[in-house]
């Protein structure tokens, strides 16, 4: 009679992506279309309308979802934190990038977007007190540098600092603060609830700005440009945050944030496909380097507090 031994033949465990990283990656893929689609939309719509109008559309969806599911309203203290999220990701990042991309190509926008993971990690450390190991900072810095050089070479070099670059730097700072605070707040309110309340809170101001933009410059957009705007409103401004804040909430936040290093690679890839921006071996090799740095960063374990 044969006996089976679980000691000599332990069952193999299937490899799987940790939930926080998986949700974060899904959000990043959705976000990666934002820069090229914004570049498409500004061809027929004003940057002020794109930045504010997409928030208005998303706010209608958010208010409907909150009402249908009868979500409990945030407390007074939580409303203040919701305001931080709204200022960073609902108003700051969309408006600043929309204005910047009127004068620079999508690939150049990805240069500064490559700084976002490092900026988010710093914001998370300041806000939460998380203490990543030195190796994490090494890989994070290397990944950010690689992403910047990759995007810069794709665009022919950074050159002198232009006003559009300052707008993009401001957008990165706004998004980093909004991401960090939103990731923390998602642990209390829920992932989609956090961005939904932020959209509802900012809706009155965004509606005023969108109305002003329509009166000041009536839209003259093609169907493709309107489709790009629709993606920005429904996905970039709403659905993508479901996955992204879910990933940040599960965490660890500083590790999940590094998945954003893949975003400039994807953004330039979509720019090449959709906008016909030239891609070459430098793009392929640079993309592989950025993904490798991101993989090393997210695998670095947080140092335990002693």
N, C-alpha and C positions, 0 to 999 in steps of 0.2 A: 504494500500500500504506500503510495507516494504522498509525501507531505509537502505542503507549500510553505515556504518560509518568507515572511514579510521582512525579516531582518536582513537576510542575504540579498533580497531583491526588493528594495524599497520602491514604492510607486513613484513614478516621475511626475513632477508638477509642471504643468504647462506654463510657459513664460507669458506674462501679460503685463501691459502697461498699467502702472498704478493709477487709480481713478482720478486723482488730482491732475496728473500729467495728461491723461487722456482727454479730460474735459478741457483743459487748457489748450491742448493742441487743436481741438475742434474749433475753439474760439479763434485761435490765431489764423487758421486756414480761412475762416470767414472774414476776419479783419484784413487779410492780405489783399483782398480785392478793393479795399477802400481807396487807396492812393490812386491806382489806375482809373477806377470808376469816377473818382472826383475830378481827375484830369479830363475825362470824357465829358462830364456834366458841365464844367466851367466853360465849355465851348459855346453853350447856348443859354446858360443860366448864370445869374450873378452870384459871386461867392457868398454874399450875405444871405441870399435866398437859400442857397444850398446848405449853408451851415445852420441856419435857423429853421428852414422849411422841413428839413429831414427830421428835426427834433419835434416839430409840431405833429407830423404824421405819426411818428413813433409814440408820441404822448397819447394820441387817440387810441392806438392799439394797447398801450400800457394801461390807460384808464379803464378800457373795456375789460381787460384781463383781471385787473384788480377788483372791479365791480362784480364780475361774473363769479369769481372765486371767493368773494366777501373777505378779502384780506384785512387783517387788523391794522389800523393806522399806526405809524411810528410814534414813539413818545416824543416829548419836547426836545430831549437831549438827542434823540436819534434824528430828528428833523434837521438839527444843526449839521450832523454828519452827512445826511442826505444832501444838504446844500453844498458840502465840499465835493461830493461825488458829481453833482450836477454841474458845478462850476468847472470841474476838470474834464469830464468826458462828454457831457451834453452840450456845453457851451464852448469851453476853451479849445479843445482839440479840433472839433469839426470846423469852427469858424476860422481858426488860425491856419489850418491846413488848406481850407478852401481858398483863402486869399493868397497863400503862398503858391499854390499850384496854378494860379493864373499866369505866372511868369517863369516857372521852372518845370521841367519834364518830370514824369512820375519817377524815373530812376534817380533823379537828384533828390526828390523827396524821401526816397528810401535811404539816402545817406544818413539823414538825421534820425529817421525812424529806427535805424540800427542802434541808436543810443538808448532807446526806450527800456529794454530789459535791465540795463545797469541802473538807470534812473529809478525804475520801479523797485529794484532790489534795495537801493539806498533808502527810498521812501518807506519801504516795509520795515527795514531795520530801525530807522528812526522812530517809526510809529509803534512798532510791536516789541522792540527790544530783542528780536531774534539775533542769535550770534552764529553766523555761518563760519565754517572753518576757513583757514587761509587759502586752502586749495580752491574753495568755491570762488573766492574773490579773484584768484589767479585766472581760472577758466572764464569767469564772467568778464573780466577786463580784456582777456585775450579774444573772447568771442565778440565783444563790442568793437574792439579795434579791427578785427577781421571783417566784421559786417560793414564798418565805415569805409575801410580801404576797398573792399569789394564793390560797394555801391559807387564810391568815388571814381574808381577806375572804369566802371561801366559807363559813367557819365563824362569821362574824359578829364577828371580831376576836379577838386573842390574850387580852386581859384580863390579870388578874394571873397570876403564875406559880404553877402548882399542882404538887402532888407528882407527878402523872402527867406533867407537862412535864419534870420532872427525870429521870424514868425514860426518857423519850424522848430527851433529850439524852445520857444515858448510853448508850442503845442506838446512837445515831449514832456516838459516839466508839468504842464497841466494834466496830461494823461497819467503820468507816473503817480501823482498825488491822488488822482481820482481812482486809479486802479488799486492802490494800496488801501485807501480808506474803504473803497467798495468791497474789497476782498474781506476785510474785517467785518463790515456791516452785514455782509451776506451770511455770516455765521449766526446772526441774530434775526434778520428779517427774511433770509432766503435769497438765493442767487437772482432769480428773475424779479423778485419783489423789490430788491434794492435798486436796480436800474429803472424799474417801472415807477417807483416813488420819486426818483430823481427826475425822470422825464415829466411827471405830473407837476412837480414843484416848479420846474423851469418853463412850463408851457406858456404861462401868460407873457413872460418876457420874450420868449421865442416867437410867439404869435405876433407881437408888436413888431419885432424885427422883420419877420417874414412879410407882413403886410406892407411895411415901409419899403422893403426891397422890391415887391411887386409893383408898387406905385411908381417908385423911382426908376425902375428898369423892367418893363414888361418882358416876360419870357419870350424867347425866340429860339426854342429848342427843337431838335429833331426827335423822332420817336426813340432813337437809340440813346440820346442824351436824357430823355425822360425815363427810360428804363434804367439807366445808370443811377439817376436820382432815386428811383424806386428802391433799388438795391441798398443804397446808402441809408434810406429811411427805414426800411423794414428789417434788413439784415445787420448792416454795420451799426445802426443806432439802437437796435432792439434785440433781435434774436441772438446775435453773436455774443452779447453780454450774458445771456443765460448760461452758455457753456463756460465763458471766461471767468465770471465771478464764481461759478460753481467750482471750477478748478482752483482758484485762489482761496476759496473758503475751505476746501479740503486740505490744500497746502502740501508741504511747507511753502509758504508764499514766495520766499526768495528763490526757491528752486523752480517753482512753476513759472515764475516771471521770466526765466531764462529761455523758455520755449519761444518767446518773442524773437529770439535771434534768427529764427527761421523766417520770420515775417518779411524782412527786406529781400531775402532770396526769392520768396514766392511773389512778392509784389513786382519785382523786376521781371520775373518769368511771365507774369500775366501782362505786364507792360509790353514785353516783346511780342506776345501772342495777339493781344487786343489792339495795341497802339503801334505795332510793327517797329518797335525800337530794336536796334540791332543787338543781337546776342552773339557771343563767341566763346572760345575756350576759356577765356578769363572769367566769364560768367559761370561756366560749369564748374571749374576748379575752385573758384571763390565760394560758390554755393556749397560745395562739398565741405570746404574748410569751416564755414559758418555752422553748418549742421553738426559737424564733428565737435566743435567747441560747445555747442548747445548741449549735445549729448553728454559730454564730460561734466558740464556744469550741473545739469539736473541729476546726475548720478552721485554727486558729492553730498554726503550726509551732513546734516547740521551737527555742530559740536554741542554736546550736552552741557548744560550749566552745571558747574561743580558746586 
